[in-house]
Amino acid sequence: MKQLTIFDNTPESSDAGDETQPLEITSGSSAEQLFLALWIRFAPDDAPQFKREYRGIPGRKYRFDFALPTYKIAVEIDGGIWSGGRHVRGKGFEEDLEKMNLAVLYNWKVLRFTPGMLERGGHSCIAQIMTLVKRVEVAVAFQNRSDTGERLL
C-alpha cells in the first residue's frame, strides 16, 4: 500500500526552519481531505511529496493549499463556489486573483479544482497534476542539457 506523506508548512511548524511534520489525512476541509484521498489512490508511488499551506510568494502571507516547491507547482482547492463562498464574493475573488497573478510572476504553475471537479473526475485531476510534473521534469532536463553545451537537436 502506498504511504502518504504530506508535509505541514503552517507558520507554527515552519518557525523551526525547514523541518515539517507529516499531516493526517483528516486535516483541512472536506474537499482537501478528498484531494488527499484521491492522491493516495491515483498518484504513482514515486510521485513527489506535497507541502501543505505553503508560502510560495516572498513577502506575502498567501499560502497555496498544496505545493510541490521543487517543481513550482501549486494546487488550490476552491470550495463554496455554489454557496457564495469567499472564492466568488468580491473581496475574496479579488484576493484570489491577486494571489494567482503573483504566483505567475514568481513562475508558479497553479492548478485549481473545486470539490465537484474532485468528486466527478478525481482521477483526471490527479492526472493533470502528474502531467504538469512530467512537463516540468522534461523542461528542467532540457535546460540542464542545454547549459552543458550538449547538442540537443
VOGU-3710 file (C-alpha; in Angstrom, 3 decimals, decimal comma):
1> mkqltifdnt> 0,000/0,000/0,000  1,230/3,482/-0,837  2,493/5,576/2,085  1,065/9,101/2,192  3,426/11,872/3,174  2,012/15,357/3,044  4,003/17,934/4,938  2,588/20,615/7,203  4,085/24,000/6,380  1,851/26,156/8,540
11> pessdagdet> 3,517/29,063/10,391  3,557/27,076/13,632  5,519/24,227/12,043  7,753/26,332/9,815  9,015/28,515/12,675  11,558/25,806/13,426  13,134/26,090/9,965  12,686/23,657/7,121  11,501/20,817/9,334  7,920/19,892/8,622
21> qpleitsgss> 5,609/17,336/10,144  3,510/14,792/8,240  -0,176/15,681/8,207  -3,053/13,387/8,920  -5,465/12,901/6,035  -8,183/14,205/8,377  -6,758/17,747/8,496  -8,109/20,526/6,262  -11,500/20,969/4,654  -13,517/18,003/3,433
31> aeqlflalwi> -12,550/18,881/-0,164  -8,868/18,944/0,818  -9,298/15,579/2,525  -10,896/14,260/-0,661  -7,950/15,561/-2,682  -5,516/13,738/-0,380  -7,527/10,518/-0,653  -7,502/10,814/-4,453  -3,762/11,484/-4,435  -3,202/8,308/-2,396
41> rfapddapqf> -5,376/6,287/-4,752  -4,289/7,576/-8,163  -0,821/9,162/-7,949  2,123/6,904/-8,783  4,171/5,583/-5,879  7,154/7,702/-6,930  5,127/10,936/-7,130  6,664/13,959/-5,389  5,502/14,881/-1,900  3,235/17,855/-1,306
51> kreyrgipgr> 3,723/20,573/1,248  0,540/21,889/2,831  -0,290/25,590/3,311  2,926/26,575/1,565  4,009/30,216/1,366  5,479/30,425/-2,126  5,312/34,168/-2,749  8,068/36,086/-0,920  6,903/38,886/1,321  3,246/37,844/1,178
61> kyrfdfalpt> 1,081/35,856/3,547  -0,623/33,965/0,723  -0,476/30,207/1,059  -1,085/27,520/-1,504  -3,337/24,689/-0,305  -0,795/22,176/-1,616  2,583/22,794/-3,235  5,458/20,988/-4,863  8,089/23,708/-4,343  10,827/21,938/-6,308
71> ykiaveidgg> 8,535/21,954/-9,340  6,900/25,294/-8,528  3,516/23,595/-8,871  0,648/24,590/-6,586  -2,806/23,077/-6,158  -5,702/25,175/-4,911  -8,995/23,668/-3,793  -11,717/26,304/-4,268  -14,766/25,489/-2,183  -18,005/27,378/-1,717
81> iwsggrhvrg> -18,484/28,309/-5,355  -22,188/27,387/-5,354  -22,951/28,734/-1,889  -21,447/32,194/-2,291  -18,201/31,328/-0,504  -15,189/33,648/-0,302  -13,768/32,496/-3,644  -16,712/34,006/-5,549  -17,505/37,097/-3,467  -15,986/40,475/-4,343
91> kgfeedlekm> -13,077/40,864/-1,905  -12,230/37,149/-1,744  -12,364/36,833/-5,521  -10,044/39,823/-5,977  -7,618/38,450/-3,372  -7,572/35,118/-5,201  -6,834/36,902/-8,481  -4,011/38,863/-6,887  -2,571/35,652/-5,435  -2,777/33,840/-8,795
101> nlavlynwkv> -1,230/36,781/-10,665  1,651/36,965/-8,195  2,085/33,210/-8,458  2,537/33,565/-12,225  5,045/36,387/-11,715  7,042/34,072/-9,443  6,886/31,263/-12,039  4,395/29,073/-10,188  2,079/26,825/-12,139  -1,239/26,684/-10,297
111> lrftpgmler> -3,943/24,099/-10,869  -7,314/24,914/-9,317  -10,003/22,380/-8,548  -13,460/22,609/-6,996  -14,935/19,907/-4,775  -17,276/18,991/-7,643  -14,341/18,504/-10,004  -12,707/16,198/-7,463  -15,938/14,256/-6,909  -16,761/13,836/-10,605
121> gghsciaqim> -13,281/13,366/-12,029  -10,748/12,777/-9,295  -8,564/10,572/-11,445  -8,456/13,282/-14,101  -7,421/15,928/-11,559  -4,513/13,787/-10,353  -3,562/13,001/-13,970  -3,412/16,737/-14,721  -1,028/17,268/-11,813  1,188/14,383/-12,887
131> tlvkrvevav> 1,213/15,641/-16,493  2,442/19,002/-15,241  5,087/17,329/-13,042  6,379/15,392/-16,063  6,442/18,546/-18,222  8,488/20,374/-15,592  10,884/17,423/-15,352  11,347/17,426/-19,139  11,900/21,209/-19,226  14,499/21,002/-16,445
141> afqnrsdtge> 16,290/18,117/-18,147  16,281/20,023/-21,437  17,622/23,148/-19,724  20,338/21,171/-17,936  21,475/19,577/-21,206  21,425/22,976/-22,904  23,517/24,524/-20,094  26,239/21,911/-20,609  26,527/22,776/-24,301  25,326/19,345/-25,371
151> rll> 23,825/19,330/-28,835  20,089/18,959/-28,389  18,793/18,582/-31,927
//
